[in-house]
Amino acid sequence: MNKLRSIEHIIAPPPAHMVGDGFRVHNFFPGNGLMALDRMSPFFLLDYGSKIEFSPSDKPRGVGVHPHRGFETVTIAYHGKVAHHDSTGNSGIIGEGDVQWMTAASGILHKEYHEAQWSKIGGEFQMVQLWVNLPAKFKMSKPKYQPIRREEFGKVILPENKGVLEIIAGNFNATTGPATSFTPIEMYNARVKKGAKLHFSFPENYNTGFVIIEGSVIVNEQQAKTDHFVLFANDGTDIYVEATQDAIVLILSGEPIEEPIVPYGPFVMNSKKEIVDAYDDWNNGKFGYLED
């Protein structure tokens, strides 16, 4: 028998900090003092870039060349455009509404900047970046890259034209998302009008959280406002949402990876030795080459 999930925390956006000179983010986890490192496993990190206005610039703002190993980065664009380059030869532009799913795995160098033409105009910028952990058996697999355009998402139109549920990964009522993942993950954008109602049911052991990107919603009888993160307890399956304003909600749910987590800097591994090995491999050029 299904049971309502309770809400563990509704977390206000933590103080913002800059990543490079192009990304102002609120880090909801890890490190907020409310959650253990594995509390949202398989999601390890959530950096939320709330709306900010960037002035025009001939030199694109961003983050220079840096390494990753042991996980995947998932970037979801809501406003603005980002250009991406990595040491495997992949590059692309994350446009408004699009997703970039990069599997760093055994090691990759990459850089991210405001897309050049967008940078010259400037404007409103809003994005989410997630780090999705990999199980130990996949951490040293080959890097890969999934550029996913918004028109490729699975789509569920809500009754009475009250909005759309965009399926990025996973499956909702037999509609699947295009992203592939190494462990079971549900990732959706709910773009809804005031008065819209939604019902989700995830396995009780799946770690689940919502980011309120726009507007305000009532979630299991509690109000959640713009830029807040809703963390659900693992004590039930069912979640009910009603939009009290036009809203966008990012829905995250996934099966936890029951393995040790040892993060350090840009690496997420299972042991201290693996972290040392990652730094050695990076310093010895084993992540490839990418011009800054």
VOZA-852533 format. One record per residue (C-alpha): residue in three letters; x negated, y negated, z negated. Coordinates in Angstrom, 1 decimal, decimal comma. Layout:
BEGIN
<r residu="ALA" u="X" v="Y" w="Z"/>
...
//
This chain:
BEGIN
<r residu="MET" u="0,0" v="0,0" w="0,0"/>
<r residu="ASN" u="-1,3" v="-3,4" w="1,0"/>
<r residu="LYS" u="-2,1" v="-5,9" w="-1,7"/>
<r residu="LEU" u="-2,7" v="-9,7" w="-1,7"/>
<r residu="ARG" u="-6,3" v="-10,8" w="-2,0"/>
<r residu="SER" u="-7,0" v="-13,3" w="-4,7"/>
<r residu="ILE" u="-9,2" v="-16,3" w="-4,1"/>
<r residu="GLU" u="-12,5" v="-16,2" w="-6,0"/>
<r residu="HIS" u="-13,6" v="-19,8" w="-5,3"/>
<r residu="ILE" u="-12,7" v="-22,7" w="-3,1"/>
<r residu="ILE" u="-16,0" v="-24,4" w="-2,6"/>
<r residu="ALA" u="-16,4" v="-28,1" w="-1,8"/>
<r residu="PRO" u="-19,1" v="-29,0" w="0,8"/>
<r residu="PRO" u="-22,4" v="-29,1" w="-1,0"/>
<r residu="PRO" u="-24,7" v="-32,2" w="-0,6"/>
<r residu="ALA" u="-25,8" v="-32,4" w="3,0"/>
<r residu="HIS" u="-29,4" v="-32,0" w="4,2"/>
<r residu="MET" u="-31,1" v="-32,3" w="7,5"/>
<r residu="VAL" u="-32,5" v="-29,4" w="9,5"/>
<r residu="GLY" u="-35,0" v="-31,1" w="11,8"/>
<r residu="ASP" u="-33,6" v="-34,4" w="12,9"/>
<r residu="GLY" u="-30,6" v="-33,1" w="14,8"/>
<r residu="PHE" u="-28,5" v="-31,0" w="12,4"/>
<r residu="ARG" u="-27,0" v="-32,4" w="9,2"/>
<r residu="VAL" u="-25,6" v="-29,4" w="7,3"/>
<r residu="HIS" u="-23,9" v="-28,3" w="4,1"/>
<r residu="ASN" u="-25,3" v="-24,9" w="3,0"/>
<r residu="PHE" u="-22,4" v="-22,9" w="1,5"/>
<r residu="PHE" u="-24,5" v="-19,8" w="0,9"/>
<r residu="PRO" u="-27,0" v="-18,5" w="-0,2"/>
<r residu="GLY" u="-28,2" v="-20,8" w="-3,0"/>
<r residu="ASN" u="-25,0" v="-22,4" w="-4,1"/>
<r residu="GLY" u="-25,2" v="-20,9" w="-7,6"/>
<r residu="LEU" u="-21,8" v="-19,2" w="-7,3"/>
<r residu="MET" u="-22,8" v="-16,3" w="-5,1"/>
<r residu="ALA" u="-25,3" v="-13,5" w="-5,2"/>
<r residu="LEU" u="-27,6" v="-13,1" w="-2,1"/>
<r residu="ASP" u="-25,4" v="-10,2" w="-0,8"/>
<r residu="ARG" u="-22,0" v="-11,7" w="-1,8"/>
<r residu="MET" u="-20,9" v="-12,4" w="1,8"/>
<r residu="SER" u="-22,9" v="-9,5" w="3,3"/>
<r residu="PRO" u="-23,4" v="-8,9" w="6,3"/>
<r residu="PHE" u="-23,3" v="-12,8" w="6,5"/>
<r residu="PHE" u="-26,4" v="-14,0" w="4,8"/>
<r residu="LEU" u="-26,4" v="-17,8" w="5,4"/>
<r residu="LEU" u="-23,7" v="-20,3" w="6,3"/>
<r residu="ASP" u="-24,8" v="-23,8" w="7,3"/>
<r residu="TYR" u="-21,8" v="-26,0" w="8,2"/>
<r residu="GLY" u="-22,4" v="-29,2" w="10,1"/>
<r residu="SER" u="-19,4" v="-31,3" w="9,2"/>
<r residu="LYS" u="-18,4" v="-34,1" w="11,6"/>
<r residu="ILE" u="-21,1" v="-36,8" w="12,1"/>
<r residu="GLU" u="-21,6" v="-39,5" w="14,7"/>
<r residu="PHE" u="-25,0" v="-39,5" w="16,5"/>
<r residu="SER" u="-26,0" v="-42,6" w="18,3"/>
<r residu="PRO" u="-27,3" v="-42,3" w="21,9"/>
<r residu="SER" u="-31,0" v="-41,2" w="22,2"/>
<r residu="ASP" u="-33,3" v="-40,7" w="25,2"/>
<r residu="LYS" u="-35,2" v="-38,2" w="23,1"/>
<r residu="PRO" u="-33,0" v="-35,3" w="22,1"/>
<r residu="ARG" u="-32,8" v="-34,6" w="18,3"/>
<r residu="GLY" u="-33,2" v="-31,1" w="17,1"/>
<r residu="VAL" u="-35,5" v="-28,4" w="15,6"/>
<r residu="GLY" u="-38,9" v="-27,5" w="17,1"/>
<r residu="VAL" u="-40,3" v="-24,0" w="17,7"/>
<r residu="HIS" u="-39,8" v="-21,7" w="14,7"/>
<r residu="PRO" u="-39,7" v="-17,9" w="14,2"/>
<r residu="HIS" u="-37,0" v="-15,4" w="13,0"/>
<r residu="ARG" u="-37,0" v="-11,7" w="12,2"/>
<r residu="GLY" u="-34,5" v="-9,3" w="10,7"/>
<r residu="PHE" u="-31,2" v="-10,9" w="11,4"/>
<r residu="GLU" u="-29,0" v="-12,6" w="14,0"/>
<r residu="THR" u="-28,1" v="-16,3" w="14,3"/>
<r residu="VAL" u="-24,6" v="-17,2" w="15,4"/>
<r residu="THR" u="-24,0" v="-20,8" w="16,4"/>
<r residu="ILE" u="-20,4" v="-22,0" w="16,9"/>
<r residu="ALA" u="-19,9" v="-25,4" w="18,5"/>
<r residu="TYR" u="-16,9" v="-27,6" w="17,7"/>
<r residu="HIS" u="-18,1" v="-31,0" w="18,9"/>
<r residu="GLY" u="-21,4" v="-31,8" w="20,7"/>
<r residu="LYS" u="-23,7" v="-29,8" w="22,9"/>
<r residu="VAL" u="-26,9" v="-27,9" w="22,0"/>
<r residu="ALA" u="-29,7" v="-26,6" w="24,3"/>
<r residu="HIS" u="-31,5" v="-23,4" w="23,3"/>
<r residu="HIS" u="-34,8" v="-21,9" w="24,4"/>
<r residu="ASP" u="-36,5" v="-18,8" w="23,1"/>
<r residu="SER" u="-39,7" v="-16,8" w="23,6"/>
<r residu="THR" u="-38,0" v="-13,9" w="25,5"/>
<r residu="GLY" u="-37,2" v="-16,3" w="28,3"/>
<r residu="ASN" u="-33,6" v="-17,0" w="27,4"/>
<r residu="SER" u="-32,2" v="-20,5" w="27,5"/>
<r residu="GLY" u="-28,8" v="-22,0" w="27,7"/>
<r residu="ILE" u="-26,4" v="-24,8" w="26,6"/>
<r residu="ILE" u="-23,9" v="-24,2" w="23,8"/>
<r residu="GLY" u="-20,9" v="-26,4" w="24,8"/>
<r residu="GLU" u="-17,9" v="-27,5" w="22,8"/>
<r residu="GLY" u="-16,0" v="-24,4" w="21,8"/>
<r residu="ASP" u="-18,8" v="-22,0" w="22,8"/>
<r residu="VAL" u="-20,8" v="-19,5" w="20,8"/>
<r residu="GLN" u="-24,4" v="-18,5" w="21,0"/>
<r residu="TRP" u="-25,2" v="-15,1" w="19,3"/>
<r residu="MET" u="-29,0" v="-14,5" w="19,1"/>
<r residu="THR" u="-30,4" v="-11,3" w="17,8"/>
<r residu="ALA" u="-33,8" v="-12,1" w="16,4"/>
<r residu="ALA" u="-34,4" v="-8,5" w="15,2"/>
<r residu="SER" u="-38,1" v="-7,6" w="15,6"/>
<r residu="GLY" u="-39,1" v="-11,2" w="16,1"/>
<r residu="ILE" u="-38,4" v="-14,2" w="18,3"/>
<r residu="LEU" u="-39,5" v="-17,9" w="18,6"/>
<r residu="HIS" u="-36,8" v="-20,4" w="19,4"/>
<r residu="LYS" u="-36,0" v="-24,1" w="19,4"/>
<r residu="GLU" u="-32,7" v="-26,0" w="19,4"/>
<r residu="TYR" u="-32,0" v="-29,5" w="20,5"/>
<r residu="HIS" u="-29,0" v="-31,8" w="21,4"/>
<r residu="GLU" u="-28,4" v="-31,2" w="25,1"/>
<r residu="ALA" u="-30,2" v="-33,9" w="27,0"/>
<r residu="GLN" u="-27,3" v="-35,5" w="28,8"/>
<r residu="TRP" u="-25,1" v="-35,4" w="25,7"/>
<r residu="SER" u="-27,9" v="-36,9" w="23,7"/>
<r residu="LYS" u="-28,1" v="-39,9" w="26,0"/>
<r residu="ILE" u="-24,4" v="-40,6" w="25,4"/>
<r residu="GLY" u="-24,2" v="-39,5" w="21,7"/>
<r residu="GLY" u="-20,9" v="-39,0" w="19,9"/>
<r residu="GLU" u="-19,2" v="-36,7" w="17,4"/>
<r residu="PHE" u="-21,1" v="-33,6" w="16,4"/>
<r residu="GLN" u="-19,8" v="-30,6" w="14,4"/>
<r residu="MET" u="-21,1" v="-27,1" w="14,3"/>
<r residu="VAL" u="-21,5" v="-23,9" w="12,3"/>
<r residu="GLN" u="-24,6" v="-21,7" w="12,1"/>
<r residu="LEU" u="-24,4" v="-18,2" w="10,5"/>
<r residu="TRP" u="-27,2" v="-15,8" w="9,8"/>
<r residu="VAL" u="-25,9" v="-12,3" w="10,1"/>
<r residu="ASN" u="-28,1" v="-9,6" w="8,4"/>
<r residu="LEU" u="-29,2" v="-6,5" w="10,2"/>
<r residu="PRO" u="-29,3" v="-3,0" w="8,7"/>
<r residu="ALA" u="-32,9" v="-1,8" w="8,1"/>
<r residu="LYS" u="-32,7" v="0,7" w="11,0"/>
<r residu="PHE" u="-32,0" v="-2,2" w="13,4"/>
<r residu="LYS" u="-34,3" v="-4,9" w="12,0"/>
<r residu="MET" u="-37,2" v="-4,0" w="14,4"/>
<r residu="SER" u="-35,0" v="-3,5" w="17,5"/>
<r residu="LYS" u="-35,5" v="-5,6" w="20,6"/>
<r residu="PRO" u="-34,3" v="-9,2" w="20,5"/>
<r residu="LYS" u="-31,3" v="-10,1" w="22,7"/>
<r residu="TYR" u="-29,0" v="-13,0" w="23,4"/>
<r residu="GLN" u="-25,3" v="-13,3" w="23,9"/>
<r residu="PRO" u="-24,1" v="-16,6" w="25,4"/>
<r residu="ILE" u="-20,3" v="-16,6" w="24,9"/>
<r residu="ARG" u="-18,1" v="-19,2" w="26,5"/>
<r residu="ARG" u="-14,8" v="-20,2" w="24,9"/>
<r residu="GLU" u="-12,8" v="-18,9" w="27,9"/>
<r residu="GLU" u="-14,3" v="-15,5" w="27,2"/>
<r residu="PHE" u="-12,8" v="-15,2" w="23,7"/>
<r residu="GLY" u="-9,9" v="-12,8" w="23,1"/>
<r residu="LYS" u="-6,8" v="-14,9" w="22,6"/>
<r residu="VAL" u="-3,6" v="-14,4" w="20,6"/>
<r residu="ILE" u="-1,0" v="-17,1" w="21,2"/>
<r residu="LEU" u="1,1" v="-17,7" w="18,1"/>
<r residu="PRO" u="4,9" v="-17,7" w="18,1"/>
<r residu="GLU" u="6,7" v="-20,9" w="19,0"/>
<r residu="ASN" u="3,5" v="-22,3" w="20,6"/>
<r residu="LYS" u="2,1" v="-23,0" w="17,2"/>
<r residu="GLY" u="-1,5" v="-22,4" w="18,2"/>
<r residu="VAL" u="-4,0" v="-19,8" w="19,2"/>
<r residu="LEU" u="-6,2" v="-17,3" w="17,4"/>
<r residu="GLU" u="-9,6" v="-17,0" w="19,2"/>
<r residu="ILE" u="-11,2" v="-13,7" w="18,7"/>
<r residu="ILE" u="-15,0" v="-14,0" w="18,9"/>
<r residu="ALA" u="-15,9" v="-10,6" w="17,4"/>
<r residu="GLY" u="-13,8" v="-7,8" w="16,1"/>
<r residu="ASN" u="-10,2" v="-7,0" w="16,8"/>
<r residu="PHE" u="-6,9" v="-8,6" w="15,9"/>
<r residu="ASN" u="-3,7" v="-6,8" w="16,8"/>
<r residu="ALA" u="-5,4" v="-4,9" w="19,7"/>
<r residu="THR" u="-7,0" v="-8,1" w="21,0"/>
<r residu="THR" u="-10,8" v="-7,8" w="20,9"/>
<r residu="GLY" u="-13,6" v="-10,4" w="21,0"/>
<r residu="PRO" u="-16,5" v="-10,3" w="23,4"/>
<r residu="ALA" u="-19,4" v="-10,4" w="20,9"/>
<r residu="THR" u="-21,1" v="-7,1" w="20,0"/>
<r residu="SER" u="-22,5" v="-6,6" w="16,5"/>
<r residu="PHE" u="-24,6" v="-4,0" w="14,7"/>
<r residu="THR" u="-22,1" v="-3,6" w="11,8"/>
<r residu="PRO" u="-18,3" v="-4,2" w="11,8"/>
<r residu="ILE" u="-17,5" v="-7,9" w="11,8"/>
<r residu="GLU" u="-14,4" v="-9,9" w="12,3"/>
<r residu="MET" u="-14,9" v="-13,5" w="13,4"/>
<r residu="TYR" u="-12,0" v="-15,7" w="14,6"/>
<r residu="ASN" u="-11,1" v="-19,4" w="15,2"/>
<r residu="ALA" u="-7,6" v="-20,2" w="14,2"/>
<r residu="ARG" u="-6,5" v="-23,4" w="16,0"/>
<r residu="VAL" u="-3,1" v="-24,1" w="14,7"/>
<r residu="LYS" u="-0,4" v="-26,7" w="14,5"/>
<r residu="LYS" u="1,3" v="-27,9" w="11,4"/>
<r residu="GLY" u="3,7" v="-25,3" w="10,1"/>
<r residu="ALA" u="2,0" v="-22,3" w="11,8"/>
<r residu="LYS" u="1,8" v="-19,1" w="9,8"/>
<r residu="LEU" u="-0,7" v="-16,3" w="10,0"/>
<r residu="HIS" u="-1,2" v="-13,0" w="8,3"/>
<r residu="PHE" u="-4,5" v="-11,2" w="8,1"/>
<r residu="SER" u="-5,3" v="-7,8" w="6,7"/>
<r residu="PHE" u="-9,0" v="-6,7" w="6,2"/>
<r residu="PRO" u="-10,3" v="-3,6" w="4,4"/>
<r residu="GLU" u="-10,7" v="-4,4" w="0,7"/>
<r residu="ASN" u="-14,4" v="-3,8" w="0,7"/>
<r residu="TYR" u="-15,0" v="-6,3" w="3,5"/>
<r residu="ASN" u="-16,5" v="-9,6" w="2,3"/>
<r residu="THR" u="-14,3" v="-12,4" w="3,5"/>
<r residu="GLY" u="-14,4" v="-16,2" w="3,7"/>
<r residu="PHE" u="-12,8" v="-19,0" w="5,6"/>
<r residu="VAL" u="-14,3" v="-22,4" w="6,6"/>
<r residu="ILE" u="-11,7" v="-25,1" w="7,0"/>
<r residu="ILE" u="-13,1" v="-27,0" w="10,0"/>
<r residu="GLU" u="-10,1" v="-29,3" w="10,5"/>
<r residu="GLY" u="-7,0" v="-30,2" w="8,6"/>
<r residu="SER" u="-5,5" v="-28,5" w="5,6"/>
<r residu="VAL" u="-3,9" v="-25,1" w="5,0"/>
<r residu="ILE" u="-2,3" v="-23,1" w="2,2"/>
<r residu="VAL" u="-4,1" v="-19,8" w="1,7"/>
<r residu="ASN" u="-2,5" v="-17,2" w="-0,5"/>
<r residu="GLU" u="-0,6" v="-20,0" w="-2,3"/>
<r residu="GLN" u="-3,6" v="-22,2" w="-2,8"/>
<r residu="GLN" u="-4,4" v="-25,4" w="-0,8"/>
<r residu="ALA" u="-7,7" v="-25,6" w="1,0"/>
<r residu="LYS" u="-8,8" v="-28,9" w="2,6"/>
<r residu="THR" u="-11,1" v="-29,9" w="5,4"/>
<r residu="ASP" u="-14,8" v="-28,9" w="5,0"/>
<r residu="HIS" u="-14,1" v="-26,5" w="2,2"/>
<r residu="PHE" u="-15,1" v="-22,8" w="2,1"/>
<r residu="VAL" u="-12,6" v="-20,2" w="0,7"/>
<r residu="LEU" u="-14,3" v="-17,1" w="-0,8"/>
<r residu="PHE" u="-11,9" v="-14,2" w="-1,3"/>
<r residu="ALA" u="-12,3" v="-11,5" w="-4,0"/>
<r residu="ASN" u="-12,6" v="-7,9" w="-3,0"/>
<r residu="ASP" u="-9,3" v="-6,9" w="-4,7"/>
<r residu="GLY" u="-6,8" v="-6,6" w="-1,9"/>
<r residu="THR" u="-6,3" v="-6,6" w="1,8"/>
<r residu="ASP" u="-3,8" v="-9,3" w="2,8"/>
<r residu="ILE" u="-4,2" v="-13,0" w="3,4"/>
<r residu="TYR" u="-1,4" v="-15,4" w="4,3"/>
<r residu="VAL" u="-2,1" v="-18,8" w="5,8"/>
<r residu="GLU" u="0,2" v="-21,7" w="6,4"/>
<r residu="ALA" u="-1,0" v="-24,9" w="8,1"/>
<r residu="THR" u="0,1" v="-28,1" w="6,2"/>
<r residu="GLN" u="-1,6" v="-30,1" w="9,0"/>
<r residu="ASP" u="-2,9" v="-29,3" w="12,4"/>
<r residu="ALA" u="-6,0" v="-27,3" w="11,5"/>
<r residu="ILE" u="-8,9" v="-25,2" w="12,7"/>
<r residu="VAL" u="-10,0" v="-22,4" w="10,4"/>
<r residu="LEU" u="-13,1" v="-20,2" w="11,0"/>
<r residu="ILE" u="-12,3" v="-16,7" w="9,7"/>
<r residu="LEU" u="-15,2" v="-14,4" w="8,6"/>
<r residu="SER" u="-14,9" v="-10,8" w="7,4"/>
<r residu="GLY" u="-17,3" v="-8,0" w="7,5"/>
<r residu="GLU" u="-18,4" v="-4,6" w="6,1"/>
<r residu="PRO" u="-21,2" v="-5,2" w="3,6"/>
<r residu="ILE" u="-24,7" v="-3,8" w="4,2"/>
<r residu="GLU" u="-25,6" v="-1,9" w="1,1"/>
<r residu="GLU" u="-29,4" v="-2,4" w="1,2"/>
<r residu="PRO" u="-32,0" v="-4,5" w="-0,6"/>
<r residu="ILE" u="-32,3" v="-8,1" w="0,7"/>
<r residu="VAL" u="-35,7" v="-9,8" w="0,6"/>
<r residu="PRO" u="-35,5" v="-13,2" w="2,3"/>
<r residu="TYR" u="-38,4" v="-15,6" w="2,7"/>
<r residu="GLY" u="-38,4" v="-18,7" w="4,9"/>
<r residu="PRO" u="-37,2" v="-17,7" w="8,4"/>
<r residu="PHE" u="-37,2" v="-14,0" w="7,7"/>
<r residu="VAL" u="-34,7" v="-11,6" w="6,1"/>
<r residu="MET" u="-36,1" v="-8,2" w="5,4"/>
<r residu="ASN" u="-35,7" v="-5,3" w="2,9"/>
<r residu="SER" u="-39,1" v="-5,5" w="1,1"/>
<r residu="LYS" u="-41,9" v="-7,9" w="0,2"/>
<r residu="LYS" u="-44,3" v="-5,9" w="2,4"/>
<r residu="GLU" u="-42,0" v="-6,4" w="5,4"/>
<r residu="ILE" u="-42,1" v="-10,2" w="4,7"/>
<r residu="VAL" u="-45,9" v="-10,2" w="4,6"/>
<r residu="ASP" u="-45,9" v="-8,1" w="7,8"/>
<r residu="ALA" u="-43,6" v="-10,6" w="9,5"/>
<r residu="TYR" u="-45,9" v="-13,5" w="8,7"/>
<r residu="ASP" u="-48,9" v="-11,5" w="9,9"/>
<r residu="ASP" u="-47,2" v="-10,6" w="13,2"/>
<r residu="TRP" u="-46,1" v="-14,2" w="13,7"/>
<r residu="ASN" u="-49,5" v="-15,6" w="13,0"/>
<r residu="ASN" u="-51,0" v="-13,0" w="15,4"/>
<r residu="GLY" u="-48,8" v="-14,0" w="18,2"/>
<r residu="LYS" u="-46,6" v="-11,0" w="18,3"/>
<r residu="PHE" u="-43,4" v="-13,0" w="18,5"/>
<r residu="GLY" u="-44,4" v="-14,3" w="22,0"/>
<r residu="TYR" u="-45,0" v="-17,9" w="23,0"/>
<r residu="LEU" u="-42,7" v="-20,9" w="23,4"/>
<r residu="GLU" u="-43,9" v="-24,4" w="24,2"/>
<r residu="ASP" u="-42,7" v="-27,1" w="21,7"/>
//
